Amino acid sequence: MAKSNSRSKNSLLNAITAMIMTMANGLLGIVVTRFVVASFGSDFNGLNSTANQIVNVLLVLEGGFTLASNVALFKPFSDQDYGLVNGILTATRAKFRKIGLVFLVIGAVISVGYGFAVNSALPTEFIITVILMTVVPAAFNLFYATTYRVLLQTQQKEYVINVITICTISLGHIANIVMILAGGPMWMVRFNTMVCSLLNSLLIAFYVKKKAPYLDFSVEPRSENIRGTNDVMIQKLTGVVYSSAPIVFLSLSPSGGTALASVYAVYNSVFTMLKSLLHGFIDAPRLSLGQLLTKSERDEVWPVFAQYEYAAFSAVFVMLSTCSVLIMPFIGIYMDGITDANYMDVWIAVFMVLITVIEMLHIPSGHLINMAGHFRVSKNFQIISCVVLFVSMLVGGLVWGVYGMLAAILLVAILLAIMEMGYVHTRFFKRKLSTLMRMLLPLCVIGAAVSFLELQIPFQITGYLSFLLCGVVLVLLNGVIALAVGLVFNRVEVKALWNRFWRILKRV
């Protein structure tokens, strides 16, 4: 029971700090984006956003080695077998040093090639420099800090990473705001971000070295204990195409360019913040789930997973029903006075709401598959999804532009949801599909109805204060509705979640 409470407490800390990090990064990022667009134009904002997505694409080189190392470390760390822990970490460090160097070289080549290919009015050498300043800190993180991150994740101390990241990200955003207000040059936006990202890696490594005296990289590497990396790499490939291809495609497109990429990036930044908030909540228990799977039978794991899954569904209900009502009023306020691109596009908003809902719903099932070490199963799902994504995005993008690409992403989100949730509720846990439907369908149906009805309310949103007040009211209202739905259809899960939360509060 003590270990269970400790896992729950760490999961709660991870969730709280992840959501604080998301709010700090998201809100400050939105403020900085507005300053960037107003001061330097949509062209530079599109380039800046594209540079981030190029790095996300390059992170496929990481190949899922972080996840595979986490899974390999669960049991030896739980058994306090620090000899084996150090062996796995030594192998992890050697692998990430190679990945970091390869990442830097390929990133430099892509920076030059993209600088000559992109559809932008900005100077080629400036474009190359901006992308290089995005590549360098990511390469350094892989080369130096990722091994220490792996250990903190295995210890369920992601909250340490989150707190450090909150500080460094906030510092970077504040530095950019001050710099823009002082009339600084465009390149300083990326330079400030690069310096703070490097500082983040250094601080994480420093903390782990101070708090883990048993750490020893001189032992024999135990790479044979890290399995499934090739299978996990397919997940990474699908993920980066899924999230990053639209902006890169738009920036290179003759009919689009970095200005249209900026429009997409503004909507994407809002939904990325919402998804990050939900990820902070949904992802936090995944490592506890991994530890539980190493010690318990599946029948014992199911009630815990059902509670976890229902909590995730409820969070998606509250966040996305609220977002459906407020996304266009927010864009109207946020982009008021910006005329170098058309930012008011309802269809982009509709597609992104649907994509986010479907994407979030199957995350618990995806985490369970990975934490159980069933990487081959996940790989098969990802191969199918990756092929469908490449073909549908290419066809959709060429025929219908940004809407075609968004339709392709929605199609793949639905496909992944069916495969992952179907596997977990029919194969991993036997005959649990009816329970899934009982948890999911009422929230989906009522969520759609609530969103439609709330859209009919004539909210008077004329500025950020009225927007914030409407947001608070809708979140509270939708939270009460979600609770009522749970008490009617899923009383067992609601009661169990309340008891679990109450036990944690009593121990704090």
Rosetta blueprint (number, residue, H / E / L):
1 M L
2 A H
3 K H
4 S H
5 N H
6 S H
7 R H
8 S H
9 K H
10 N H
11 S H
12 L H
13 L H
14 N H
15 A H
16 I H
17 T H
18 A H
19 M H
20 I H
21 M H
22 T H
23 M H
24 A H
25 N H
26 G H
27 L H
28 L H
29 G H
30 I H
31 V H
32 V H
33 T H
34 R H
35 F H
36 V H
37 V H
38 A H
39 S H
40 F H
41 G L
42 S H
43 D H
44 F H
45 N H
46 G H
47 L H
48 N H
49 S H
50 T H
51 A H
52 N H
53 Q H
54 I H
55 V H
56 N H
57 V H
58 L H
59 L H
60 V H
61 L H
62 E H
63 G L
64 G L
65 F H
66 T H
67 L H
68 A H
69 S H
70 N H
71 V H
72 A H
73 L H
74 F H
75 K H
76 P H
77 F H
78 S H
79 D L
80 Q L
81 D L
82 Y H
83 G H
84 L H
85 V H
86 N H
87 G H
88 I H
89 L H
90 T H
91 A H
92 T H
93 R H
94 A H
95 K H
96 F H
97 R H
98 K H
99 I H
100 G H
101 L H
102 V H
103 F H
104 L H
105 V H
106 I H
107 G H
108 A H
109 V H
110 I H
111 S H
112 V H
113 G H
114 Y H
115 G H
116 F H
117 A H
118 V L
119 N L
120 S L
121 A L
122 L L
123 P L
124 T H
125 E H
126 F H
127 I H
128 I H
129 T H
130 V H
131 I H
132 L H
133 M H
134 T H
135 V H
136 V H
137 P H
138 A H
139 A H
140 F H
141 N H
142 L H
143 F H
144 Y H
145 A H
146 T H
147 T H
148 Y H
149 R H
150 V H
151 L H
152 L H
153 Q H
154 T H
155 Q L
156 Q L
157 K L
158 E H
159 Y H
160 V H
161 I H
162 N H
163 V H
164 I H
165 T H
166 I H
167 C H
168 T H
169 I H
170 S H
171 L H
172 G H
173 H H
174 I H
175 A H
176 N H
177 I H
178 V H
179 M H
180 I H
181 L H
182 A L
183 G L
184 G L
185 P L
186 M L
187 W H
188 M H
189 V H
190 R H
191 F H
192 N H
193 T H
194 M H
195 V H
196 C H
197 S H
198 L H
199 L H
200 N H
201 S H
202 L H
203 L H
204 I H
205 A H
206 F H
207 Y H
208 V H
209 K H
210 K H
211 K H
212 A L
213 P L
214 Y L
215 L L
216 D L
217 F L
218 S L
219 V L
220 E L
221 P L
222 R L
223 S H
224 E H
225 N H
226 I L
227 R L
228 G L
229 T H
230 N H
231 D H
232 V H
233 M H
234 I H
235 Q H
236 K H
237 L H
238 T H
239 G H
240 V H
241 V H
242 Y H
243 S H
244 S H
245 A H
246 P H
247 I H
248 V H
249 F H
250 L H
251 S H
252 L H
253 S L
254 P L
255 S L
256 G L
257 G H
258 T H
259 A H
260 L H
261 A H
262 S H
263 V H
264 Y H
265 A H
266 V H
267 Y H
268 N H
269 S H
270 V H
271 F H
272 T H
273 M H
274 L H
275 K H
276 S H
277 L H
278 L H
279 H H
280 G H
281 F H
282 I H
283 D H
284 A L
285 P L
286 R H
287 L H
288 S H
289 L H
290 G H
291 Q H
292 L H
293 L H
294 T H
295 K H
296 S L
297 E L
298 R H
299 D H
300 E H
301 V H
302 W H
303 P H
304 V H
305 F H
306 A H
307 Q H
308 Y H
309 E H
310 Y H
311 A H
312 A H
313 F H
314 S H
315 A H
316 V H
317 F H
318 V H
319 M H
320 L H
321 S H
322 T H
323 C H
324 S H
325 V H
326 L H
327 I H
328 M H
329 P H
330 F H
331 I H
332 G H
333 I H
334 Y H
335 M L
336 D L
337 G L
338 I L
339 T L
340 D L
341 A L
342 N L
343 Y L
344 M L
345 D L
346 V H
347 W H
348 I H
349 A H
350 V H
351 F H
352 M H
353 V H
354 L H
355 I H
356 T H
357 V H
358 I H
359 E H
360 M H
361 L H
362 H L
363 I H
364 P H
365 S H
366 G H
367 H H
368 L H
369 I H
370 N H
371 M H
372 A L
373 G L
374 H L
375 F H
376 R H
377 V H
378 S H
379 K H
380 N H
381 F H
382 Q H
383 I H
384 I H
385 S H
386 C H
387 V H
388 V H
389 L H
390 F H
391 V H
392 S H
393 M H
394 L H
395 V H
396 G H
397 G H
398 L H
399 V H
400 W H
401 G H
402 V H
403 Y H
404 G H
405 M H
406 L H
407 A H
408 A H
409 I H
410 L H
411 L H
412 V H
413 A H
414 I H
415 L H
416 L H
417 A H
418 I H
419 M H
420 E H
421 M H
422 G H
423 Y H
424 V H
425 H H
426 T H
427 R H
428 F H
429 F L
430 K L
431 R L
432 K L
433 L H
434 S H
435 T H
436 L H
437 M H
438 R H
439 M H
440 L H
441 L H
442 P H
443 L H
444 C H
445 V H
446 I H
447 G H
448 A H
449 A H
450 V H
451 S H
452 F H
453 L H
454 E H
455 L H
456 Q L
457 I L
458 P L
459 F L
460 Q L
461 I L
462 T L
463 G L
464 Y H
465 L H
466 S H
467 F H
468 L H
469 L H
470 C H
471 G H
472 V H
473 V H
474 L H
475 V H
476 L H
477 L H
478 N H
479 G H
480 V H
481 I H
482 A H
483 L H
484 A H
485 V H
486 G H
487 L H
488 V H
489 F H
490 N L
491 R H
492 V H
493 E H
494 V H
495 K H
496 A H
497 L H
498 W H
499 N H
500 R H
501 F H
502 W H
503 R H
504 I H
505 L H
506 K H
507 R H
508 V L
